[in-house]
Amino acid sequence: MKVVKVLTCGFLIADIVVAGLNKVADPGEVIFVPKGVRVSVGGHPANIAIDLVKLGMPPNDIGVSGAIGDDIFGDFIEHTLESHGIRLFLQKIKDGTDKNVILVVKDEDRRFHIELSASQRYSPSLILELIEKLRPRLFYLASGILDLVDKNIATIFRKAKELGAITFADVIKPYGKGWDYIIPAMHYIDVFHCNDLEARGIVKAINLEEAIDSLMNLGAKLIFITMGERGAIGASKSLRVYQRAFKVDVVDPTGAGDAFCAGIIYKLIEMGFTRDKEIVDMEEDYVKKIMLYAQAVGASACTAPGTTRGVSKEKVRRLIDEQGEEILSRSIVSRLSTSYTQ
């Protein structure tokens, strides 16, 4: 079996997106939606893989794995990913595919309404087998709503790390359990992404700085925290970098976090990073440039309905050309002398 550069695993979801709303309908009220109702592929692994292709990564270098149902939504996810040329390693379940009804009101954060189904039965054994056979240079896993996989998450990340992959973890608010499910895996995670609310929730921190310190002490090597229109924070054992966000006309922010992660992955592969030392000791200039690119990809995702439609290599380049220099110049960098327990 041909190896891949990037293997993304986790939950696959059919997104039913209603964007551009002036408001959410009151009980009994009928609202006609100005931008229509769209069905798109969702779930972090799929979104990131599609974004990577749009950024220029050869699709044959990318593998996607997750569970889908034996229904029209599962067929839609499979056919859409196939149309991008991405290599698929899907587990097909007789139950239905996960679905997410997303309501996007102008100038408000999106509202998710999720039905979990096939992802609850996604097999950790399949992931371990794929890591062994595909030997990815970077292994990405999105967790939190995967019943069986979440119970074995430390074993999965340990396996990927033992075989030389850069390990990249992303999370969503857990279903049926607390945040403590992720703690045993942190020691095996090189790159960790979450938003500011998730960061504080995982370690029960009062503020974001305390949360970052705690996540570092648990074992994460390089942390990226996204904060929407307030920008992003990158953190390693020796520095903190804050960058403000790109300014765009936001149509639908649904796929911004996944696009941000795609930008990080793209740059890590492009710059030739390998696991452990290069990640742990990443220089300030690299952190700033990776964050800038990731933020531009995330911003581009917000400019069209759905999770991936807004992303393009040209749009990302244009955003960086127009706003990148100013954002870099205004980055706030703090150097630390703290030694974290690994």
HUPE-V142004 format. One record per residue. N is the residue number from 1. RES is the residue in three letters. PSI is psi as a letter, one per 40 degrees, with the letter a starting at -180 (none if undefined). NEAR is the number of other C-alpha atoms within 10 Angstrom. Layout:
{{N;RES;PSI;NEAR} {N;RES;PSI;NEAR}}
//
This chain:
{{1;MET;h;7} {2;LYS;h;8} {3;VAL;i;18} {4;VAL;i;20} {5;LYS;d;19} {6;VAL;h;27} {7;LEU;h;28} {8;THR;h;24} {9;CYS;i;26} {10;GLY;a;27} {11;PHE;h;28} {12;LEU;h;30} {13;ILE;i;31} {14;ALA;h;23} {15;ASP;h;25} {16;ILE;h;20} {17;VAL;h;25} {18;VAL;h;23} {19;ALA;i;25} {20;GLY;e;19} {21;LEU;i;19} {22;ASN;d;14} {23;LYS;i;13} {24;VAL;h;13} {25;ALA;h;11} {26;ASP;i;8} {27;PRO;h;6} {28;GLY;e;6} {29;GLU;i;7} {30;VAL;h;9} {31;ILE;h;12} {32;PHE;h;8} {33;VAL;h;13} {34;PRO;d;11} {35;LYS;e;13} {36;GLY;i;12} {37;VAL;h;15} {38;ARG;i;13} {39;VAL;h;17} {40;SER;i;21} {41;VAL;h;25} {42;GLY;a;25} {43;GLY;h;23} {44;HIS;d;28} {45;PRO;d;25} {46;ALA;d;30} {47;ASN;d;28} {48;ILE;d;28} {49;ALA;d;29} {50;ILE;d;27} {51;ASP;d;29} {52;LEU;d;27} {53;VAL;d;22} {54;LYS;d;19} {55;LEU;e;20} {56;GLY;e;11} {57;MET;h;18} {58;PRO;h;14} {59;PRO;d;21} {60;ASN;e;17} {61;ASP;e;20} {62;ILE;h;24} {63;GLY;i;26} {64;VAL;h;23} {65;SER;h;23} {66;GLY;a;26} {67;ALA;h;26} {68;ILE;i;30} {69;GLY;i;22} {70;ASP;g;14} {71;ASP;i;14} {72;ILE;d;12} {73;PHE;d;21} {74;GLY;d;25} {75;ASP;d;14} {76;PHE;d;16} {77;ILE;d;23} {78;GLU;d;19} {79;HIS;d;13} {80;THR;d;16} {81;LEU;d;19} {82;GLU;d;13} {83;SER;d;10} {84;HIS;e;15} {85;GLY;e;17} {86;ILE;i;22} {87;ARG;h;18} {88;LEU;h;17} {89;PHE;g;17} {90;LEU;i;18} {91;GLN;h;16} {92;LYS;h;20} {93;ILE;i;18} {94;LYS;d;11} {95;ASP;i;14} {96;GLY;i;20} {97;THR;i;26} {98;ASP;i;24} {99;LYS;i;24} {100;ASN;h;20} {101;VAL;h;17} {102;ILE;h;21} {103;LEU;h;23} {104;VAL;h;24} {105;VAL;h;18} {106;LYS;h;15} {107;ASP;e;12} {108;GLU;i;13} {109;ASP;i;13} {110;ARG;i;16} {111;ARG;h;16} {112;PHE;h;16} {113;HIS;g;12} {114;ILE;h;14} {115;GLU;h;14} {116;LEU;h;18} {117;SER;c;22} {118;ALA;d;26} {119;SER;d;27} {120;GLN;e;17} {121;ARG;e;18} {122;TYR;h;26} {123;SER;h;17} {124;PRO;d;19} {125;SER;d;13} {126;LEU;d;16} {127;ILE;d;23} {128;LEU;d;15} {129;GLU;d;13} {130;LEU;d;20} {131;ILE;d;23} {132;GLU;d;14} {133;LYS;d;13} {134;LEU;e;16} {135;ARG;f;21} {136;PRO;i;25} {137;ARG;d;23} {138;LEU;h;25} {139;PHE;h;26} {140;TYR;h;28} {141;LEU;h;22} {142;ALA;h;22} {143;SER;i;23} {144;GLY;d;23} {145;ILE;f;21} {146;LEU;h;27} {147;ASP;c;19} {148;LEU;d;15} {149;VAL;d;25} {150;ASP;d;23} {151;LYS;e;14} {152;ASN;f;18} {153;ILE;d;23} {154;ALA;d;19} {155;THR;d;17} {156;ILE;d;23} {157;PHE;d;27} {158;ARG;d;17} {159;LYS;d;19} {160;ALA;d;26} {161;LYS;d;20} {162;GLU;d;10} {163;LEU;e;13} {164;GLY;e;16} {165;ALA;i;25} {166;ILE;h;27} {167;THR;h;26} {168;PHE;h;25} {169;ALA;h;23} {170;ASP;i;21} {171;VAL;i;21} {172;ILE;i;14} {173;LYS;h;16} {174;PRO;i;17} {175;TYR;h;14} {176;GLY;e;9} {177;LYS;i;12} {178;GLY;i;12} {179;TRP;e;17} {180;ASP;e;12} {181;TYR;d;17} {182;ILE;e;19} {183;ILE;d;15} {184;PRO;d;15} {185;ALA;e;21} {186;MET;d;23} {187;HIS;d;19} {188;TYR;e;27} {189;ILE;h;26} {190;ASP;d;24} {191;VAL;h;24} {192;PHE;h;23} {193;HIS;h;24} {194;CYS;i;21} {195;ASN;i;19} {196;ASP;d;19} {197;LEU;d;16} {198;GLU;d;19} {199;ALA;d;25} {200;ARG;d;20} {201;GLY;d;16} {202;ILE;d;20} {203;VAL;e;18} {204;LYS;f;13} {205;ALA;i;16} {206;ILE;d;10} {207;ASN;i;12} {208;LEU;d;16} {209;GLU;d;13} {210;GLU;d;15} {211;ALA;d;21} {212;ILE;d;26} {213;ASP;d;18} {214;SER;d;19} {215;LEU;d;22} {216;MET;d;23} {217;ASN;d;17} {218;LEU;e;20} {219;GLY;e;20} {220;ALA;h;29} {221;LYS;d;28} {222;LEU;h;23} {223;ILE;h;23} {224;PHE;h;27} {225;ILE;h;22} {226;THR;i;25} {227;MET;f;16} {228;GLY;b;19} {229;GLU;e;14} {230;ARG;e;12} {231;GLY;a;16} {232;ALA;i;22} {233;ILE;h;25} {234;GLY;h;22} {235;ALA;h;25} {236;SER;a;26} {237;LYS;e;23} {238;SER;e;17} {239;LEU;i;18} {240;ARG;h;21} {241;VAL;h;19} {242;TYR;h;22} {243;GLN;h;22} {244;ARG;i;20} {245;ALA;i;21} {246;PHE;i;23} {247;LYS;h;12} {248;VAL;i;14} {249;ASP;h;10} {250;VAL;h;17} {251;VAL;d;20} {252;ASP;h;28} {253;PRO;e;24} {254;THR;d;27} {255;GLY;e;28} {256;ALA;d;28} {257;GLY;d;29} {258;ASP;d;27} {259;ALA;d;31} {260;PHE;d;29} {261;CYS;d;30} {262;ALA;d;26} {263;GLY;d;25} {264;ILE;d;25} {265;ILE;d;23} {266;TYR;d;22} {267;LYS;d;18} {268;LEU;d;17} {269;ILE;d;16} {270;GLU;d;10} {271;MET;e;11} {272;GLY;f;9} {273;PHE;i;16} {274;THR;i;15} {275;ARG;i;18} {276;ASP;b;20} {277;LYS;d;11} {278;GLU;d;11} {279;ILE;d;18} {280;VAL;d;16} {281;ASP;f;14} {282;MET;h;18} {283;GLU;i;13} {284;GLU;d;19} {285;ASP;d;10} {286;TYR;d;13} {287;VAL;d;21} {288;LYS;d;22} {289;LYS;d;15} {290;ILE;d;21} {291;MET;d;26} {292;LEU;d;27} {293;TYR;d;22} {294;ALA;d;26} {295;GLN;d;31} {296;ALA;d;28} {297;VAL;d;34} {298;GLY;d;32} {299;ALA;d;29} {300;SER;d;31} {301;ALA;d;32} {302;CYS;e;25} {303;THR;e;21} {304;ALA;i;19} {305;PRO;i;26} {306;GLY;i;27} {307;THR;d;31} {308;THR;e;28} {309;ARG;d;18} {310;GLY;e;24} {311;VAL;h;27} {312;SER;i;19} {313;LYS;d;15} {314;GLU;d;11} {315;LYS;d;18} {316;VAL;d;22} {317;ARG;d;15} {318;ARG;d;14} {319;LEU;d;19} {320;ILE;d;19} {321;ASP;d;11} {322;GLU;d;11} {323;GLN;e;15} {324;GLY;d;20} {325;GLU;d;11} {326;GLU;d;13} {327;ILE;d;19} {328;LEU;d;18} {329;SER;d;9} {330;ARG;e;12} {331;SER;h;15} {332;ILE;h;14} {333;VAL;h;16} {334;SER;h;12} {335;ARG;i;13} {336;LEU;i;11} {337;SER;e;8} {338;THR;h;10} {339;SER;h;10} {340;TYR;i;17} {341;THR;h;10} {342;GLN;none;12}}
//
